[in-house]
Amino acid sequence: MNTATPATTPAERTGARTPEAAELIGGARERIDALDDRIIGLVQERMAVSAVIQEARISSGGRRVNLSREMEILSHYRDALGKPGTQLAMTLLELCRGRV
């Protein structure tokens, strides 16, 4: 008795209605997956650099967070990406310094 789930066609996996569209979507999804992997790597690199900055700031007697710098970052992302950019920047800041 075969209990494996039936194989799906590329059209079923992508929601496309033609093989051509399914192929295009499949290729584009592969590219998105590769971009996501790069983005994750860059975020991890940003977190490491941020940790170095925080350590230097704290060991010199400063505060862990520089709010004026964070406002610059929020503005930069908002200017580049619109309102959703602000939320993205907030998420990055939280990942890099934790909740304040």
N, CA and C atoms as a LAMMPS dump frame, in Angstrom:
ITEM: TIMESTEP
0
ITEM: NUMBER OF ATOMS
300
ITEM: BOX BOUNDS ff ff ff
-5.0000000000000000e+02 5.0000000000000000e+02
-5.0000000000000000e+02 5.0000000000000000e+02
-5.0000000000000000e+02 5.0000000000000000e+02
ITEM: ATOMS id mol type element x y z
1 1 1 N 0.829 -1.178 0
2 1 2 C 0 0 0
3 1 3 C 0.879 1.249 0
4 2 1 N 0.646 2.146 -0.925
5 2 2 C 1.436 3.359 -1.05
6 2 3 C 0.747 4.477 -0.269
7 3 1 N 1.408 4.96 0.79
8 3 2 C 0.824 6.024 1.609
9 3 3 C 1.479 7.37 1.358
10 4 1 N 2.39 7.432 0.424
11 4 2 C 3.055 8.693 0.121
12 4 3 C 2.057 9.665 -0.487
13 5 1 N 2.288 10.923 -0.242
14 5 2 C 1.419 11.932 -0.836
15 5 3 C 1.694 11.99 -2.33
16 6 1 N 0.68 12.224 -3.108
17 6 2 C 0.882 12.264 -4.556
18 6 3 C 1.76 13.445 -4.946
19 7 1 N 2.571 13.248 -5.972
20 7 2 C 3.427 14.324 -6.451
21 7 3 C 2.562 15.426 -7.037
22 8 1 N 3.013 16.629 -6.846
23 8 2 C 2.281 17.753 -7.428
24 8 3 C 3.018 18.224 -8.668
25 9 1 N 2.28 18.794 -9.56
26 9 2 C 2.879 19.336 -10.772
27 9 3 C 3.432 20.724 -10.473
28 10 1 N 4.344 21.21 -11.329
29 10 2 C 4.846 22.567 -11.114
30 10 3 C 3.717 23.599 -11.066
31 11 1 N 2.695 23.413 -11.887
32 11 2 C 1.582 24.364 -11.878
33 11 3 C 0.868 24.347 -10.528
34 12 1 N 0.714 23.165 -9.951
35 12 2 C 0.056 23.071 -8.648
36 12 3 C 0.91 23.701 -7.549
37 13 1 N 2.226 23.537 -7.633
38 13 2 C 3.122 24.113 -6.621
39 13 3 C 3.18 25.631 -6.698
40 14 1 N 2.999 26.178 -7.886
41 14 2 C 3.156 27.62 -8.069
42 14 3 C 1.84 28.374 -8.161
43 15 1 N 0.77 27.674 -8.411
44 15 2 C -0.514 28.334 -8.619
45 15 3 C -0.683 28.859 -10.036
46 16 1 N 0.286 28.551 -10.898
47 16 2 C 0.217 29.016 -12.287
48 16 3 C -0.767 28.167 -13.072
49 17 1 N -1.236 28.721 -14.164
50 17 2 C -2.196 28.01 -15.001
51 17 3 C -1.597 27.49 -16.293
52 18 1 N -0.327 27.839 -16.523
53 18 2 C 0.342 27.314 -17.713
54 18 3 C 1.729 26.813 -17.313
55 19 1 N 2.265 25.859 -18.057
56 19 2 C 3.626 25.381 -17.757
57 19 3 C 4.668 26.49 -17.86
58 20 1 N 4.466 27.409 -18.802
59 20 2 C 5.417 28.509 -18.976
60 20 3 C 5.445 29.395 -17.733
61 21 1 N 4.253 29.729 -17.24
62 21 2 C 4.179 30.565 -16.038
63 21 3 C 4.742 29.824 -14.835
64 22 1 N 4.478 28.531 -14.739
65 22 2 C 5.004 27.728 -13.634
66 22 3 C 6.532 27.73 -13.658
67 23 1 N 7.097 27.615 -14.854
68 23 2 C 8.56 27.632 -14.977
69 23 3 C 9.124 28.987 -14.567
70 24 1 N 8.494 30.053 -15.027
71 24 2 C 8.937 31.396 -14.672
72 24 3 C 8.855 31.606 -13.157
73 25 1 N 7.744 31.221 -12.559
74 25 2 C 7.557 31.381 -11.115
75 25 3 C 8.566 30.534 -10.349
76 26 1 N 8.774 29.307 -10.794
77 26 2 C 9.75 28.435 -10.128
78 26 3 C 11.141 29.041 -10.12
79 27 1 N 11.554 29.575 -11.255
80 27 2 C 12.869 30.221 -11.343
81 27 3 C 12.95 31.464 -10.482
82 28 1 N 11.884 32.253 -10.482
83 28 2 C 11.869 33.47 -9.672
84 28 3 C 11.892 33.128 -8.177
85 29 1 N 11.211 32.057 -7.796
86 29 2 C 11.231 31.642 -6.387
87 29 3 C 12.616 31.189 -5.962
88 30 1 N 13.332 30.511 -6.863
89 30 2 C 14.706 30.119 -6.554
90 30 3 C 15.563 31.355 -6.313
91 31 1 N 15.363 32.36 -7.134
92 31 2 C 16.118 33.618 -6.979
93 31 3 C 15.761 34.288 -5.651
94 32 1 N 14.476 34.309 -5.305
95 32 2 C 14.054 34.895 -4.031
96 32 3 C 14.679 34.134 -2.864
97 33 1 N 14.697 32.812 -2.943
98 33 2 C 15.311 32.01 -1.883
99 33 3 C 16.79 32.36 -1.733
100 34 1 N 17.476 32.539 -2.846
101 34 2 C 18.894 32.905 -2.794
102 34 3 C 19.07 34.304 -2.207
103 35 1 N 18.199 35.232 -2.6
104 35 2 C 18.256 36.58 -2.034
105 35 3 C 17.978 36.558 -0.535
106 36 1 N 16.994 35.768 -0.124
107 36 2 C 16.694 35.651 1.311
108 36 3 C 17.898 35.126 2.077
109 37 1 N 18.597 34.149 1.523
110 37 2 C 19.794 33.632 2.186
111 37 3 C 20.854 34.723 2.333
112 38 1 N 21.013 35.541 1.305
113 38 2 C 21.98 36.649 1.376
114 38 3 C 21.538 37.679 2.401
115 39 1 N 20.247 37.999 2.416
116 39 2 C 19.73 38.979 3.381
117 39 3 C 19.965 38.482 4.806
118 40 1 N 19.666 37.213 5.056
119 40 2 C 19.879 36.641 6.391
120 40 3 C 21.352 36.741 6.776
121 41 1 N 22.234 36.431 5.85
122 41 2 C 23.671 36.546 6.115
123 41 3 C 24.078 37.973 6.432
124 42 1 N 23.527 38.922 5.695
125 42 2 C 23.84 40.334 5.951
126 42 3 C 23.3 40.788 7.299
127 43 1 N 22.119 40.336 7.663
128 43 2 C 21.562 40.687 8.97
129 43 3 C 22.446 40.118 10.077
130 44 1 N 22.894 38.881 9.911
131 44 2 C 23.778 38.28 10.912
132 44 3 C 25.096 39.052 11.004
133 45 1 N 25.613 39.488 9.878
134 45 2 C 26.831 40.297 9.872
135 45 3 C 26.579 41.638 10.565
136 46 1 N 25.435 42.239 10.296
137 46 2 C 25.073 43.508 10.938
138 46 3 C 24.979 43.335 12.446
139 47 1 N 24.41 42.225 12.889
140 47 2 C 24.295 41.946 14.321
141 47 3 C 25.679 41.853 14.967
142 48 1 N 26.617 41.211 14.29
143 48 2 C 27.969 41.075 14.83
144 48 3 C 28.667 42.429 14.922
145 49 1 N 28.532 43.239 13.895
146 49 2 C 29.15 44.568 13.909
147 49 3 C 28.515 45.426 14.999
148 50 1 N 27.207 45.342 15.132
149 50 2 C 26.51 46.091 16.172
150 50 3 C 27 45.681 17.56
151 51 1 N 27.241 44.4 17.765
152 51 2 C 27.737 43.924 19.06
153 51 3 C 29.105 44.528 19.374
154 52 1 N 29.96 44.658 18.367
155 52 2 C 31.277 45.278 18.559
156 52 3 C 31.105 46.737 18.984
157 53 1 N 30.204 47.445 18.302
158 53 2 C 29.96 48.855 18.617
159 53 3 C 29.427 48.995 20.039
160 54 1 N 28.45 48.163 20.392
161 54 2 C 27.866 48.24 21.73
162 54 3 C 28.912 47.966 22.806
163 55 1 N 29.735 46.97 22.586
164 55 2 C 30.789 46.635 23.56
165 55 3 C 31.751 47.797 23.742
166 56 1 N 32.162 48.407 22.628
167 56 2 C 33.076 49.55 22.704
168 56 3 C 32.421 50.713 23.434
169 57 1 N 31.157 50.96 23.141
170 57 2 C 30.453 52.062 23.777
171 57 3 C 30.334 51.821 25.289
172 58 1 N 29.924 50.609 25.672
173 58 2 C 29.731 50.28 27.082
174 58 3 C 31.066 50.297 27.832
175 59 1 N 32.104 49.71 27.243
176 59 2 C 33.4 49.647 27.932
177 59 3 C 34.024 51.028 28.092
178 60 1 N 33.601 51.985 27.281
179 60 2 C 34.116 53.348 27.416
180 60 3 C 33.254 54.186 28.351
181 61 1 N 32.25 53.546 28.963
182 61 2 C 31.394 54.261 29.91
183 61 3 C 30.123 54.817 29.289
184 62 1 N 29.907 54.512 28.028
185 62 2 C 28.716 55.017 27.353
186 62 3 C 27.522 54.091 27.524
187 63 1 N 26.441 54.488 26.912
188 63 2 C 25.214 53.693 26.946
189 63 3 C 25.23 52.67 25.815
190 64 1 N 24.474 51.62 26.013
191 64 2 C 24.408 50.552 25.014
192 64 3 C 23.787 51.045 23.707
193 65 1 N 22.81 51.932 23.803
194 65 2 C 22.06 52.394 22.634
195 65 3 C 22.285 53.885 22.436
196 66 1 N 22.466 54.273 21.174
197 66 2 C 22.585 55.676 20.806
198 66 3 C 21.308 56.042 20.047
199 67 1 N 20.376 56.677 20.731
200 67 2 C 19.06 56.938 20.142
201 67 3 C 19.112 57.853 18.928
202 68 1 N 20.013 58.829 18.925
203 68 2 C 20.081 59.706 17.748
204 68 3 C 20.537 58.916 16.52
205 69 1 N 21.446 57.97 16.708
206 69 2 C 21.883 57.122 15.598
207 69 3 C 20.734 56.24 15.114
208 70 1 N 19.956 55.707 16.059
209 70 2 C 18.823 54.88 15.668
210 70 3 C 17.8 55.695 14.883
211 71 1 N 17.601 56.943 15.231
212 71 2 C 16.67 57.797 14.48
213 71 3 C 17.18 58.015 13.054
214 72 1 N 18.494 58.153 12.89
215 72 2 C 19.075 58.276 11.55
216 72 3 C 18.779 57.027 10.72
217 73 1 N 18.931 55.867 11.343
218 73 2 C 18.689 54.601 10.643
219 73 3 C 17.22 54.485 10.251
220 74 1 N 16.329 54.818 11.179
221 74 2 C 14.892 54.759 10.874
222 74 3 C 14.555 55.679 9.705
223 75 1 N 15.104 56.874 9.731
224 75 2 C 14.847 57.838 8.659
225 75 3 C 15.388 57.332 7.324
226 76 1 N 16.566 56.752 7.355
227 76 2 C 17.182 56.231 6.131
228 76 3 C 16.301 55.149 5.497
229 77 1 N 15.84 54.218 6.298
230 77 2 C 14.994 53.14 5.777
231 77 3 C 13.634 53.678 5.315
232 78 1 N 13.057 54.604 6.054
233 78 2 C 11.773 55.183 5.66
234 78 3 C 11.913 55.931 4.338
235 79 1 N 12.988 56.703 4.203
236 79 2 C 13.201 57.459 2.962
237 79 3 C 13.395 56.516 1.77
238 80 1 N 14.072 55.407 1.988
239 80 2 C 14.365 54.483 0.889
240 80 3 C 13.19 53.569 0.551
241 81 1 N 12.4 53.178 1.587
242 81 2 C 11.387 52.141 1.38
243 81 3 C 9.972 52.557 1.757
244 82 1 N 9.783 53.784 2.172
245 82 2 C 8.466 54.23 2.589
246 82 3 C 8.152 53.752 4.003
247 83 1 N 6.885 53.884 4.362
248 83 2 C 6.463 53.557 5.723
249 83 3 C 6.865 52.145 6.157
250 84 1 N 6.735 51.112 5.291
251 84 2 C 7.172 49.776 5.724
252 84 3 C 8.659 49.715 6.054
253 85 1 N 9.448 50.609 5.481
254 85 2 C 10.873 50.655 5.786
255 85 3 C 11.136 50.944 7.248
256 86 1 N 10.274 51.749 7.85
257 86 2 C 10.426 52.059 9.276
258 86 3 C 10.29 50.792 10.106
259 87 1 N 9.294 49.975 9.794
260 87 2 C 9.101 48.733 10.539
261 87 3 C 10.266 47.772 10.316
262 88 1 N 10.747 47.717 9.09
263 88 2 C 11.905 46.878 8.805
264 88 3 C 13.108 47.338 9.627
265 89 1 N 13.345 48.638 9.658
266 89 2 C 14.461 49.174 10.439
267 89 3 C 14.282 48.877 11.925
268 90 1 N 13.053 49.006 12.429
269 90 2 C 12.798 48.699 13.838
270 90 3 C 13.131 47.238 14.131
271 91 1 N 12.763 46.355 13.23
272 91 2 C 13.063 44.932 13.405
273 91 3 C 14.573 44.7 13.407
274 92 1 N 15.284 45.321 12.478
275 92 2 C 16.737 45.188 12.44
276 92 3 C 17.372 45.714 13.721
277 93 1 N 16.906 46.868 14.173
278 93 2 C 17.458 47.439 15.403
279 93 3 C 17.202 46.522 16.585
280 94 1 N 16.02 45.952 16.652
281 94 2 C 15.699 45.033 17.742
282 94 3 C 16.597 43.795 17.692
283 95 1 N 16.816 43.273 16.512
284 95 2 C 17.696 42.114 16.369
285 95 3 C 19.13 42.45 16.788
286 96 1 N 19.555 43.655 16.492
287 96 2 C 20.942 44.024 16.722
288 96 3 C 21.222 44.522 18.137
289 97 1 N 20.234 45.022 18.83
290 97 2 C 20.486 45.516 20.177
291 97 3 C 19.497 45.022 21.2
292 98 1 N 18.497 44.282 20.785
293 98 2 C 17.481 43.812 21.72
294 98 3 C 16.484 44.915 22.019
295 99 1 N 15.432 44.555 22.708
296 99 2 C 14.421 45.556 23.073
297 99 3 C 14.996 46.522 24.088
298 100 1 N 14.659 47.786 23.948
299 100 2 C 15.119 48.812 24.891
300 100 3 C 14.027 49.101 25.884
